[in-house]
Amino acid sequence: PATSKASNQTLYICKIYVTFEANQLRKYVPNFEFFHRSENEFIETFDFSRRQKCNGGIAIMWNAEIDSKITPLDIGNERIQAVVINSEPHRICLINVYLPAQKDLSRLQMYRMHVDMLGEVIEATRCMRHLIIGDFNGSLIRSNPHDKALQKFVNEETLQTVSSHKMTYFGHNECQSQIDYAMADDETLLAKYIIHDQKANNTSTHTIISVHPSIHLQSSK
């Protein structure tokens, strides 16, 4: 999550693969607004046989009390989405990413395509500060093809993150890696950057990352 000082000013970044999951989640947090995208929009029932994880699906959630301060942007796709946080002293473009996993050469090409798209989102919002959070399926501390493509992008965009060797992904086959990040072009947006410990009640293979940028929301858009 990305959180400003007030408790009702938390924005949650997550992966939601199918429409059914988004609809179910809304039942538990009725006071939250959703911005959800998925390649599997046609799946409206809980059918594991049709739940295609690799195809992506993402969501940004925020408390309805600050809905007037959040503007979803019509850019990106089912793996990259963005909202504008109308804050002071700078507006912030919050970007949620779920980049393709490494499987074969064709996936590498798809990965590079999505990294390029992420660059286009940043270019289209140059007048703002940028905070990018999510599952990059690439690492800043390894050297496979996905990692190298991500590292090149981070260097070109002069993005910053908090250096750590703490793992963020814990696979069921005991594989561990660091592929989830919060990155920004302004280091003040990474205040209180925390890679949380993996808890038993967290059924995801990914742990939680949180940042608490010190920002002030404007009274109106």
Secondary structure as a PSIPRED ss2 file (coil, helix, strand):
# PSIPRED VFORMAT (PSIPRED V4.0)

   1 P C   1.000  0.000  0.000
   2 A E   0.000  0.000  1.000
   3 T E   0.000  0.000  1.000
   4 S C   1.000  0.000  0.000
   5 K C   1.000  0.000  0.000
   6 A C   1.000  0.000  0.000
   7 S H   0.000  1.000  0.000
   8 N H   0.000  1.000  0.000
   9 Q H   0.000  1.000  0.000
  10 T E   0.000  0.000  1.000
  11 L E   0.000  0.000  1.000
  12 Y E   0.000  0.000  1.000
  13 I E   0.000  0.000  1.000
  14 C E   0.000  0.000  1.000
  15 K C   1.000  0.000  0.000
  16 I C   1.000  0.000  0.000
  17 Y C   1.000  0.000  0.000
  18 V E   0.000  0.000  1.000
  19 T H   0.000  1.000  0.000
  20 F H   0.000  1.000  0.000
  21 E H   0.000  1.000  0.000
  22 A H   0.000  1.000  0.000
  23 N H   0.000  1.000  0.000
  24 Q H   0.000  1.000  0.000
  25 L H   0.000  1.000  0.000
  26 R H   0.000  1.000  0.000
  27 K H   0.000  1.000  0.000
  28 Y H   0.000  1.000  0.000
  29 V C   1.000  0.000  0.000
  30 P C   1.000  0.000  0.000
  31 N C   1.000  0.000  0.000
  32 F E   0.000  0.000  1.000
  33 E E   0.000  0.000  1.000
  34 F E   0.000  0.000  1.000
  35 F E   0.000  0.000  1.000
  36 H E   0.000  0.000  1.000
  37 R E   0.000  0.000  1.000
  38 S E   0.000  0.000  1.000
  39 E C   1.000  0.000  0.000
  40 N E   0.000  0.000  1.000
  41 E C   1.000  0.000  0.000
  42 F C   1.000  0.000  0.000
  43 I C   1.000  0.000  0.000
  44 E C   1.000  0.000  0.000
  45 T C   1.000  0.000  0.000
  46 F C   1.000  0.000  0.000
  47 D C   1.000  0.000  0.000
  48 F H   0.000  1.000  0.000
  49 S H   0.000  1.000  0.000
  50 R H   0.000  1.000  0.000
  51 R C   1.000  0.000  0.000
  52 Q C   1.000  0.000  0.000
  53 K H   0.000  1.000  0.000
  54 C H   0.000  1.000  0.000
  55 N H   0.000  1.000  0.000
  56 G C   1.000  0.000  0.000
  57 G E   0.000  0.000  1.000
  58 I E   0.000  0.000  1.000
  59 A E   0.000  0.000  1.000
  60 I E   0.000  0.000  1.000
  61 M E   0.000  0.000  1.000
  62 W E   0.000  0.000  1.000
  63 N E   0.000  0.000  1.000
  64 A H   0.000  1.000  0.000
  65 E H   0.000  1.000  0.000
  66 I H   0.000  1.000  0.000
  67 D H   0.000  1.000  0.000
  68 S H   0.000  1.000  0.000
  69 K H   0.000  1.000  0.000
  70 I E   0.000  0.000  1.000
  71 T E   0.000  0.000  1.000
  72 P E   0.000  0.000  1.000
  73 L C   1.000  0.000  0.000
  74 D C   1.000  0.000  0.000
  75 I C   1.000  0.000  0.000
  76 G C   1.000  0.000  0.000
  77 N E   0.000  0.000  1.000
  78 E C   1.000  0.000  0.000
  79 R C   1.000  0.000  0.000
  80 I E   0.000  0.000  1.000
  81 Q E   0.000  0.000  1.000
  82 A E   0.000  0.000  1.000
  83 V E   0.000  0.000  1.000
  84 V E   0.000  0.000  1.000
  85 I E   0.000  0.000  1.000
  86 N C   1.000  0.000  0.000
  87 S E   0.000  0.000  1.000
  88 E E   0.000  0.000  1.000
  89 P C   1.000  0.000  0.000
  90 H C   1.000  0.000  0.000
  91 R C   1.000  0.000  0.000
  92 I E   0.000  0.000  1.000
  93 C E   0.000  0.000  1.000
  94 L E   0.000  0.000  1.000
  95 I E   0.000  0.000  1.000
  96 N E   0.000  0.000  1.000
  97 V E   0.000  0.000  1.000
  98 Y E   0.000  0.000  1.000
  99 L C   1.000  0.000  0.000
 100 P C   1.000  0.000  0.000
 101 A C   1.000  0.000  0.000
 102 Q C   1.000  0.000  0.000
 103 K C   1.000  0.000  0.000
 104 D C   1.000  0.000  0.000
 105 L H   0.000  1.000  0.000
 106 S H   0.000  1.000  0.000
 107 R H   0.000  1.000  0.000
 108 L H   0.000  1.000  0.000
 109 Q H   0.000  1.000  0.000
 110 M H   0.000  1.000  0.000
 111 Y H   0.000  1.000  0.000
 112 R H   0.000  1.000  0.000
 113 M H   0.000  1.000  0.000
 114 H H   0.000  1.000  0.000
 115 V H   0.000  1.000  0.000
 116 D H   0.000  1.000  0.000
 117 M H   0.000  1.000  0.000
 118 L H   0.000  1.000  0.000
 119 G H   0.000  1.000  0.000
 120 E H   0.000  1.000  0.000
 121 V H   0.000  1.000  0.000
 122 I H   0.000  1.000  0.000
 123 E H   0.000  1.000  0.000
 124 A H   0.000  1.000  0.000
 125 T C   1.000  0.000  0.000
 126 R C   1.000  0.000  0.000
 127 C C   1.000  0.000  0.000
 128 M C   1.000  0.000  0.000
 129 R E   0.000  0.000  1.000
 130 H E   0.000  0.000  1.000
 131 L E   0.000  0.000  1.000
 132 I E   0.000  0.000  1.000
 133 I E   0.000  0.000  1.000
 134 G E   0.000  0.000  1.000
 135 D E   0.000  0.000  1.000
 136 F C   1.000  0.000  0.000
 137 N C   1.000  0.000  0.000
 138 G C   1.000  0.000  0.000
 139 S C   1.000  0.000  0.000
 140 L C   1.000  0.000  0.000
 141 I C   1.000  0.000  0.000
 142 R C   1.000  0.000  0.000
 143 S C   1.000  0.000  0.000
 144 N C   1.000  0.000  0.000
 145 P H   0.000  1.000  0.000
 146 H H   0.000  1.000  0.000
 147 D H   0.000  1.000  0.000
 148 K H   0.000  1.000  0.000
 149 A H   0.000  1.000  0.000
 150 L H   0.000  1.000  0.000
 151 Q H   0.000  1.000  0.000
 152 K H   0.000  1.000  0.000
 153 F H   0.000  1.000  0.000
 154 V H   0.000  1.000  0.000
 155 N H   0.000  1.000  0.000
 156 E H   0.000  1.000  0.000
 157 E C   1.000  0.000  0.000
 158 T C   1.000  0.000  0.000
 159 L C   1.000  0.000  0.000
 160 Q E   0.000  0.000  1.000
 161 T C   1.000  0.000  0.000
 162 V C   1.000  0.000  0.000
 163 S C   1.000  0.000  0.000
 164 S C   1.000  0.000  0.000
 165 H C   1.000  0.000  0.000
 166 K C   1.000  0.000  0.000
 167 M C   1.000  0.000  0.000
 168 T C   1.000  0.000  0.000
 169 Y E   0.000  0.000  1.000
 170 F E   0.000  0.000  1.000
 171 G C   1.000  0.000  0.000
 172 H C   1.000  0.000  0.000
 173 N C   1.000  0.000  0.000
 174 E C   1.000  0.000  0.000
 175 C C   1.000  0.000  0.000
 176 Q E   0.000  0.000  1.000
 177 S E   0.000  0.000  1.000
 178 Q C   1.000  0.000  0.000
 179 I C   1.000  0.000  0.000
 180 D E   0.000  0.000  1.000
 181 Y E   0.000  0.000  1.000
 182 A E   0.000  0.000  1.000
 183 M E   0.000  0.000  1.000
 184 A E   0.000  0.000  1.000
 185 D C   1.000  0.000  0.000
 186 D C   1.000  0.000  0.000
 187 E H   0.000  1.000  0.000
 188 T H   0.000  1.000  0.000
 189 L H   0.000  1.000  0.000
 190 L H   0.000  1.000  0.000
 191 A C   1.000  0.000  0.000
 192 K C   1.000  0.000  0.000
 193 Y C   1.000  0.000  0.000
 194 I E   0.000  0.000  1.000
 195 I E   0.000  0.000  1.000
 196 H C   1.000  0.000  0.000
 197 D C   1.000  0.000  0.000
 198 Q C   1.000  0.000  0.000
 199 K C   1.000  0.000  0.000
 200 A C   1.000  0.000  0.000
 201 N C   1.000  0.000  0.000
 202 N C   1.000  0.000  0.000
 203 T C   1.000  0.000  0.000
 204 S C   1.000  0.000  0.000
 205 T C   1.000  0.000  0.000
 206 H E   0.000  0.000  1.000
 207 T C   1.000  0.000  0.000
 208 I C   1.000  0.000  0.000
 209 I E   0.000  0.000  1.000
 210 S E   0.000  0.000  1.000
 211 V E   0.000  0.000  1.000
 212 H C   1.000  0.000  0.000
 213 P C   1.000  0.000  0.000
 214 S C   1.000  0.000  0.000
 215 I C   1.000  0.000  0.000
 216 H E   0.000  0.000  1.000
 217 L E   0.000  0.000  1.000
 218 Q C   1.000  0.000  0.000
 219 S C   1.000  0.000  0.000
 220 S C   1.000  0.000  0.000
 221 K C   1.000  0.000  0.000
